[in-house]
Amino acid sequence: MADYPETVLEMREGFNDAPAGRDCLAQGRGPEGFRGPSCQGRDYWMTDRGP
């Protein structure tokens, strides 16, 4: 796996649980962290969608 997973398989192999994967994705949103795609806001929340 490179610095950032490029496929779902790399994501599954690189992280042993869902929270670790979510943290990686959140950090990868940009140099300043998460920004909303429409409003550019910094606030966000997690949802539990289940499998």
PyMOL commands that set and color helices and strands:
alter all, ss='L'
color gray80, all
select helices_A, chain A and resi 8-14+18-27
alter helices_A, ss='H'
color red, helices_A
deselect
rebuild
show_as cartoon
